[in-house]
Amino acid sequence: KAERDYYEYVIEEQSLPDVSIVINEINYHSSDEFDPGDWVELYNPTTEVFDLSNWTFKDEVDDHLFEISENVFLNPSAYIVLCEDSTSFKTLFPDVVNFIGDLNFGLSGGGELIRIFDSTGALADTVYYDDIDPWPEEADGNGPTLELINPFEDNALAINWSASEGYGSPGSIKDRKSTR
């Protein structure tokens, strides 16, 4: 019997915008000692302000969706965190103010597809992360998160992700370490 079940996901071919909001940090499997719940950080690498009103975050199950409320704006070079449980998140990251939640669903500890759609339903960004090599394995229940190394490179490639220092840096610039 296989150690893992493998599924193939077919995503309707859509070209992503040249520059848009990117999925920038993923906390999918916290350590038992420090568990703020799952969260995903979005980053605006552009010089434009993005109105995130009615944008939708989904995992690979289309019924798992979180719609961003009205009047949420993301300034240039700014971050926002989408958290599964805002109470747990705020308790463990009391200095982070740029977060919204509650997702009402968590992320898979074994890897999965996550997606962000703009208010028209167009796919803005997608990542299929995993908990095995070539993805940084330290992020699988040991405390670190997955952090995007370069928001201008393809974040669908595992080589563009590293394990964070400590418990991650939600809502702020990363002090990146290279695990490659």
N, C-alpha and C positions, 0 to 999 in steps of 0.2 A: 504494500500500500504506500502511496506517495506521501512524503512528509508534508507536502503542501498541495492544496488544490489550486489549479491555475485556470483563470478565466480570460477570455479575450474580449476586450471592449472595443467596439467600433464607434468612433466619433465621427459624426457627419463632417466631411471635409469643409472646413472654414478657414480662411486665412485670418490670422490674428492681426490686429492693427500694428503698424510699424512701432509705435511707442504708446503705451497705455499703462494702466495700473498693473502691477505685477504681484504675484504671490511671492513673498519675500522671506518668510520664516514660518515654520510649521512645528507646533508642539503636538505630537500625536500619541505619545506614550510617556507620560510623566513617571518620575521615580516614586516609589511608595512614600519616601520621606518628604517630598515636595510636590504636591499634586494640585495645581491650579485649575485642572480640567484642560481639555483640549482647546487650542486656539491657533489661529492663522493670522499672520500679519500681512497687510497689503501695503505697498509702497508706490508713491507717485514719483517716477524718475524724470518727469517732464517739467517744463516751465509753465504749464497750464494748471489752473484750478479745476478739479474734477468734481462735478455734482454727482455724488453716489446715491442720491435719492432713487429708490426702487431698483437698485442693483441687486442681484441675487447671487448668493453663495450656495453651492451644492457640492455634495460628495458624489460618489458614483451611483447612489440611489436617488433617482429624480425626486422622490417624495421627501428626501432630506434636503430641505431648502430653508435658507434664511434670507428674508428680504430686508434690505437696509431701509430704514425709515426716511421720511422726508427731511430735507434741510441738513443733510450730512455732506460736508464738503471736505475734499482732501487737497490741501495746498501743495505747491511744488516742493519736491524733496521731503515730503511729510509721510508719516506712517499712521495706520489705524489698525487696531487689533479686533478681530471678530472672535469672541470667546464663547465657549460652550456654557460656562457657568460664571456669570459676572460677579457673584458674591465670592466664590472661591478665588477667582482671578484677582479681585481687588484686595482680598485678604493677604495674598502672597506677593502681589506687586502693588503695594499701596501708593507708590510714586507715579505709576502709569495712569494718565488721565485720558489718553486718546484710545479708548476702547468702547466697543458696543457689544451687546449680546442680549439675550441668551439664545444660542443656536438651537437648543432643544434636540441636538443630536451630537454624537461624538465622532471622532475619526478612528479609523481602523488601526490597531496596533501592528497589523501585518502589512501595511501599505495599501494605498488605494488612490483612485482618481479624485482630485478636487478641482473645482471650476468656479470662476467668477464671470457673471454675465452682466452687461450694462443694462440700462433701463429699457432698451429696445429689444432685449433678449439676445443680442449678439455676444458671442463668446469673447471675453476680454483677455482671459489667461486661463491656463490649465496646467496642472502638474500631476503626474502619476509617480508618487513617492513610494519607496519600498524600505523594508527594514533589513535587507541583506545587501551584501556587496554587489554592485559597486557603490551603493548608497552608504553614507556614514552610519555604521552600526551602533555607535555610541548613543545615538538619539533614541534608541529602542529601549526605553525603560530605565536608563541610567542617569537621567537628569538633563543632559544637553538636548537642544532642539536642532532641527535642520535649519541652517541659515544659508541664504542665497549668497554666493560669492560676488557675482557681478550682475546687477539688474539689467545690463545691456546685452548680456549673453543669453543663450537659450536655457531657460530654467527647467526645461523638460529633460535636460541631460544631468545625470547624477554627478558628473565631474564638476558641475557648476554649484554644487552644494557642499557644505562642510558642517561638522558638528560644532555647536556653539560652546563658548566658555560658560561654565556654570549652568544656570537654568535658562539661558537665553537672554535676549535684550528686547522684549516686546515694546513696540512703540518708539524705538530710538535707533540711532546709528549703531551699527555693530562694530565691535572690536574683533574683527575677523581673525580666525586662525586657519591655517591651511592644513588639511589632513591628507593632502595629496603629495 
